[in-house]
Amino acid sequence: MKNTIRAIVILFAFAALAPAADPSPRMQMHEVMYLTPESKRLDKLKELIRRGGDINVPIAFDRMLNAGEDPSTLKPTAWALDEAVQQAREVLVTVLLANGAKLHGGELAKAAHAGSQEVSGTMVAALLLAGADVNSRYDSFTALFWASSRGNKDSVKLLLAQPGIKLDLINNDGDTALMTAVEHTNAEIVEMLVKAGANVSVTNKHGETAPSLAQKELKKQQSRLERQQGIISTLRSPPK
């Protein structure tokens, strides 16, 4: 529902930017990425590229355009490449990059956040090959943070192999990639980060470190285990 409302708001914003009879490059790309059915989106994108469409125009803005206002006062918030990554459409991402799509900074972190490990790895690899900054962020989160949080091991491996990767960058709460891997009990990723040299002593805004978070998570798991054992005991010997 939220995505539908967002698309409608963006559509009305564009209505003030271009005549309906002569769709602007923005409207054309907006239609491909937001209004075209997912099954036809790739074909529509390829068709637009063949016609010389501009794939680097912004397709979403921070607000609607006021009557009589200069469109240049709007702040772009999304582009076709950015949206393709957000949608976890790895084929669209590779096609856009192959045709000169520009990076705007948040794509790599979004790609690392993708739920499917395979899709995430494909997009991260393509973006790194296109020159994405390995330490770039989306909001306050780096790609390494998101990949570690989501358990995307392939993406973590790709990121750790990049020259200049910074292991201990923190988010707004002071958490590192190692901390989020610990909190999500991603043991293999924790080991990968520690072997790569991640600092286990970084303290976040709550005074917690990776070891203390591990202890905290252990207590939670022990509590859940005790409750489950109680349930099993009750089921084996139901009250009379």
PLY file of the C-alpha trace (Angstrom):
ply
format ascii 1.0
element vertex 240
property float x
property float y
property float z
element edge 239
property int vertex1
property int vertex2
end_header
0.00 0.00 0.00
2.82 2.41 0.93
4.60 1.70 -2.37
1.37 2.39 -4.28
0.86 5.72 -2.50
4.50 6.61 -3.12
4.16 5.87 -6.83
1.00 7.98 -7.05
2.65 10.93 -5.29
5.67 10.69 -7.57
3.42 10.49 -10.61
1.58 13.68 -9.62
4.93 15.37 -9.02
6.01 14.50 -12.53
2.73 15.71 -14.01
3.88 19.22 -13.16
7.26 18.66 -14.79
6.27 17.52 -18.29
3.30 17.64 -20.70
1.41 14.36 -20.90
1.45 14.43 -24.71
5.23 14.54 -24.85
6.67 12.42 -22.03
9.94 13.75 -20.70
12.93 11.46 -20.13
12.02 11.52 -16.42
8.48 10.38 -17.10
9.65 7.65 -19.45
12.08 6.20 -16.90
9.56 6.68 -14.11
7.03 4.63 -16.06
9.51 1.82 -16.63
10.62 1.54 -13.00
7.36 2.21 -11.16
4.36 1.63 -13.43
5.42 -1.24 -15.71
4.53 -4.76 -14.49
7.58 -6.52 -13.11
7.44 -9.25 -15.77
7.76 -6.63 -18.54
10.15 -4.21 -16.84
13.36 -5.57 -18.36
11.98 -5.51 -21.91
10.66 -1.98 -21.40
14.02 -0.83 -20.08
15.90 -2.34 -23.02
13.44 -0.73 -25.42
13.92 2.67 -23.79
17.69 2.31 -23.97
17.48 1.36 -27.67
15.48 4.54 -28.28
18.22 6.58 -26.63
16.39 7.18 -23.36
18.30 8.84 -20.54
18.78 6.26 -17.78
20.46 8.77 -15.47
17.55 11.16 -14.95
16.13 11.25 -11.40
12.84 9.38 -11.06
11.80 10.45 -7.56
12.11 13.63 -5.50
11.96 14.67 -1.86
8.58 16.40 -2.27
5.92 17.49 -4.74
6.43 20.56 -6.90
4.49 23.65 -5.83
2.53 25.62 -8.41
4.81 27.96 -10.35
7.95 26.59 -8.68
11.15 25.91 -10.63
11.62 22.09 -10.88
15.34 22.55 -10.20
14.48 23.31 -6.55
13.48 19.68 -5.98
16.01 17.29 -4.51
16.38 13.98 -6.41
16.04 10.95 -4.15
16.08 8.02 -6.60
17.35 7.01 -10.02
16.73 3.95 -12.19
19.85 2.17 -10.91
19.02 3.04 -7.31
15.48 1.72 -7.72
16.61 -1.46 -9.50
18.88 -2.23 -6.54
16.05 -1.42 -4.11
13.81 -3.85 -5.99
16.58 -6.50 -5.89
16.38 -6.85 -9.69
19.94 -7.93 -10.41
19.38 -8.21 -14.18
18.13 -4.62 -14.35
21.16 -3.54 -12.33
23.62 -5.21 -14.72
21.83 -3.83 -17.81
21.79 -0.31 -16.40
25.48 -0.45 -15.42
26.42 -1.85 -18.82
24.70 1.14 -20.43
26.38 3.83 -18.35
24.20 4.21 -15.27
25.90 6.50 -12.75
26.42 5.69 -9.08
25.00 8.03 -6.45
26.46 6.48 -3.31
23.82 4.35 -1.62
23.51 1.51 -4.13
26.17 -0.80 -2.69
24.73 -0.75 0.83
21.24 -1.40 -0.53
22.55 -4.31 -2.61
24.19 -5.84 0.45
20.85 -5.61 2.26
19.00 -7.74 -0.33
17.33 -10.75 1.26
18.56 -13.34 -1.24
22.25 -14.15 -0.80
22.66 -14.94 -4.51
20.95 -11.74 -5.67
22.87 -9.67 -3.16
26.20 -11.16 -4.24
25.47 -10.57 -7.93
24.53 -6.93 -7.39
27.43 -6.23 -5.03
29.91 -7.74 -7.51
28.49 -5.70 -10.41
28.51 -2.45 -8.42
32.07 -2.98 -7.19
33.18 -3.68 -10.76
31.51 -0.42 -11.79
33.58 1.48 -9.23
31.30 1.71 -6.19
33.08 2.91 -3.04
33.38 -0.15 -0.81
32.86 2.03 2.28
29.89 4.02 0.96
26.74 4.16 3.06
22.99 4.25 2.81
21.78 6.35 5.74
24.41 5.43 8.35
24.90 1.82 7.23
27.76 0.48 5.12
27.47 -2.45 2.74
29.61 -4.55 5.11
27.22 -3.78 7.97
24.14 -4.79 5.96
25.70 -7.93 4.51
26.82 -8.99 8.00
23.40 -8.25 9.46
21.48 -10.13 6.76
23.79 -13.13 6.73
24.83 -12.56 3.10
28.12 -14.45 3.34
29.00 -14.15 -0.35
28.67 -10.38 -0.19
30.77 -10.24 2.98
33.52 -12.22 1.24
33.43 -9.91 -1.77
33.57 -6.80 0.40
36.39 -8.09 2.61
38.46 -8.81 -0.50
38.34 -5.15 -1.61
41.35 -2.87 -1.10
40.58 -0.10 1.35
37.71 -1.86 3.12
37.23 -0.40 6.61
36.06 -3.05 9.05
35.13 -0.92 12.05
33.01 1.89 10.63
30.07 2.59 12.94
26.44 3.49 12.34
24.51 6.19 14.21
24.27 3.94 17.28
27.98 3.20 17.28
27.53 -0.39 16.09
30.00 -2.09 13.75
29.53 -4.87 11.20
30.95 -7.29 13.77
28.40 -6.22 16.36
25.43 -6.76 14.07
26.78 -10.15 13.00
27.01 -11.09 16.69
23.49 -9.87 17.42
22.13 -11.94 14.54
24.21 -14.98 15.61
25.89 -15.22 12.20
28.81 -17.27 13.54
30.49 -17.80 10.16
30.43 -14.10 9.38
31.70 -13.26 12.89
34.67 -15.55 12.24
35.29 -13.99 8.82
35.29 -10.47 10.26
37.54 -11.35 13.21
40.02 -13.12 10.91
40.02 -10.03 8.68
41.00 -7.91 11.70
37.73 -6.47 13.00
38.18 -4.77 16.40
36.29 -6.67 19.11
36.73 -3.83 21.61
34.74 -1.08 19.85
32.12 0.30 22.25
28.76 1.54 20.98
26.58 4.32 22.42
25.02 1.87 24.85
28.38 0.85 26.30
28.28 -2.54 24.58
31.05 -4.38 22.75
30.91 -7.41 20.48
31.80 -9.79 23.36
29.19 -8.24 25.69
26.56 -8.47 22.94
27.47 -12.13 22.46
26.95 -12.73 26.19
23.64 -10.88 26.06
22.46 -12.99 23.14
23.58 -16.17 24.93
21.41 -15.28 27.93
18.44 -14.72 25.65
18.95 -18.10 24.02
19.36 -19.82 27.38
16.10 -18.24 28.56
14.31 -19.44 25.41
15.79 -22.90 25.90
14.56 -23.06 29.49
11.06 -22.03 28.42
11.06 -24.64 25.67
12.22 -27.31 28.10
9.34 -26.34 30.39
6.91 -26.74 27.50
8.30 -30.18 26.67
8.04 -31.22 30.32
4.41 -30.07 30.46
3.54 -31.94 27.28
5.18 -35.15 28.54
3.47 -34.93 31.91
0.28 -32.93 31.46
-1.39 -31.64 34.65
-4.23 -33.84 35.92
0 1
1 2
2 3
3 4
4 5
5 6
6 7
7 8
8 9
9 10
10 11
11 12
12 13
13 14
14 15
15 16
16 17
17 18
18 19
19 20
20 21
21 22
22 23
23 24
24 25
25 26
26 27
27 28
28 29
29 30
30 31
31 32
32 33
33 34
34 35
35 36
36 37
37 38
38 39
39 40
40 41
41 42
42 43
43 44
44 45
45 46
46 47
47 48
48 49
49 50
50 51
51 52
52 53
53 54
54 55
55 56
56 57
57 58
58 59
59 60
60 61
61 62
62 63
63 64
64 65
65 66
66 67
67 68
68 69
69 70
70 71
71 72
72 73
73 74
74 75
75 76
76 77
77 78
78 79
79 80
80 81
81 82
82 83
83 84
84 85
85 86
86 87
87 88
88 89
89 90
90 91
91 92
92 93
93 94
94 95
95 96
96 97
97 98
98 99
99 100
100 101
101 102
102 103
103 104
104 105
105 106
106 107
107 108
108 109
109 110
110 111
111 112
112 113
113 114
114 115
115 116
116 117
117 118
118 119
119 120
120 121
121 122
122 123
123 124
124 125
125 126
126 127
127 128
128 129
129 130
130 131
131 132
132 133
133 134
134 135
135 136
136 137
137 138
138 139
139 140
140 141
141 142
142 143
143 144
144 145
145 146
146 147
147 148
148 149
149 150
150 151
151 152
152 153
153 154
154 155
155 156
156 157
157 158
158 159
159 160
160 161
161 162
162 163
163 164
164 165
165 166
166 167
167 168
168 169
169 170
170 171
171 172
172 173
173 174
174 175
175 176
176 177
177 178
178 179
179 180
180 181
181 182
182 183
183 184
184 185
185 186
186 187
187 188
188 189
189 190
190 191
191 192
192 193
193 194
194 195
195 196
196 197
197 198
198 199
199 200
200 201
201 202
202 203
203 204
204 205
205 206
206 207
207 208
208 209
209 210
210 211
211 212
212 213
213 214
214 215
215 216
216 217
217 218
218 219
219 220
220 221
221 222
222 223
223 224
224 225
225 226
226 227
227 228
228 229
229 230
230 231
231 232
232 233
233 234
234 235
235 236
236 237
237 238
238 239
